[in-house]
Amino acid sequence: MHLADLALALGVPAPAGPGPRLSGLTLDSRCVLPGDLYAALPGARHHGAGFARQARAAGAVAAVSDRPLEGLPTLVVPDPRAVLGQLAAHLHGHPAAALEVLGVTGTNGKTSTTHLLDAGLRAAGRCTGLLSGVQVRTPGWSRPAQRTTPEAPELQEVLASLREQGATAAAVEVSSHGLALHRVDGTRFAGAVFTNLGLDHLDLHGDQESYFEAKAALFDAARCALAVVNADDAHGRRLAAAVRTPVVTFSAAGRPGADWRAAEVVADASGTVFRLLGPGTDRRVRLRLLGAHQVDNALGAIALLHARGVDVEAAVRGAEELAGVPGRLERVDAGQPFLALVDHAHNVAGQHRVLPFLRSLTGGRVVVVLGATGERDPGKRAPLGRTAARLADVVVVTDESPHGDDPALLREAVAAGARGAGGADVHVEADRDRALQLAVSLAAPGDVVVVAGRGHDRRLVAGGRTRTFDDAVQLRAALAHLPAAGGR
């Protein structure tokens, strides 16, 4: 495709003649390949235009930006990020048109629901792709995810790879960042699930209403053909009443008016069992996933799959066969006499979903390790500590990824919230390895220890430096050093 073709698609002035032939698109000057179109975007600290020389040296042949770039023919648009999704889709021949793309958005449960969708599709014999906050996978390759929702060039490139590799469907986790920052523009969804809405990401959105509006944008009729909505959530009910797309509802609480419902839910350390009630369906479902909150996720996935023509038995079989989702109540067993897990619960709503379930598993104590990520909404730090202290017995506050923030201030904000709640024993240990060692040393036989907040994330970022740290691996190492008898 030539630059003039993209200019025509955007409705902006084209360079003289067809312009250079383009083979790819990137917004990162460090990732430019010969023949690429370089998207120079304004950023929080720097403008991509400042890296035009590096992009050109790496082989960029043209650019899109809000200003002309020296040495590169440039498509100039007022907001380059706003056109990036459409641009990437056009460059790759609109790959979503050849696929059944199923999305999932919400505050909590997105990753698990996306994996459940993928499992149901595969159980039905479909050739699939998966783009979740944990993993990006095509029939030919798999890699860890860098973001919950990839930037538009990567998303369209993966969708194009799926088309070329013979896939017919894709399950895509859609974050509010992905919607607000136009990453999924240019992608048509055959259907999408709304899981719930809590307080999160206010550093980006400013207030919860703007956060809701970002999520709701996925279900615009021009973007999505079907909305599958959690009727137990107040924002879900509001969304179901407002959207112009067809709506299917689900309720883990068994609301009589919901299209799909759960009843007789039993969640323990071996998994989660419930009765599935829906159109022509009344059967038991036995999930290997831990936690009653996984009933919500399974209902949403099954409801969407059924609406898209997947046999209920296949959808359920996929859900039942899914052994786990990395970093979502992921069990870590080194022979210790108590339950140890890693979970992604990084906001108050997530804590309310996970910690009461863990309390139900023990007559002993619940020990929580947590921290707060830097350069994120400061208003969530104290509530994280406060909620953990109210729902657990021991709280160990440690560093997550402070980024450019002062880690001591982050720890103190979380610890102050925990101390203010009263009741729980509160410890502060800056070093994450030592914090895990402290937590397991405090656990007695029959207790539950959960390392919360990071889940599958394998990177700690502080002061511009990144190091590898896998909570599950490090928790296993801490458990391995316990005395054989265990105990505190």
Secondary structure, 3 states (H helix, E strand, C coil): CEHHHHHHHHCCCCCCCCCCECCEEECCHHHCCCCEEEEECECCCCEHHHHHHHHHHHCCCEEEECCCECCECEEECCCHHHHHHHHHHHHCCCHHHHCEEEEEECCCCHHHHHHHHHHHHHHCCCCEEEECCCEEECCCCEEECCCCCCCHHHHHHHHHHHHHCCCCEEEEECCHHHHHCCCCCCCCECEEEECCCCCCCHHHHCCHHHHHHHHHHHHCCCCECCEEEECCCHHHHHHHHHCCCCEEEEECCCCCCCCEEEEEEEEECCEEEEEEEECCEEEEEEECCCCCHHHHHHHHHHHHHHHCCCCHHHHHHHHHHCCCCCCCCEECCCCCCCEEEEECCCCHHHHHHHHHHHHHCCCCCEEEEECCCCCCCHHHHHHHHHHHHHHCCEEEECCCCCECCCHHHHHHHHHHHHHHHCCCEEEECCCHHHHHHHHHHHCCCCCEEEEECCCCCCEEEECCEEEECCHHHHHHHHHHCCCCCCCC
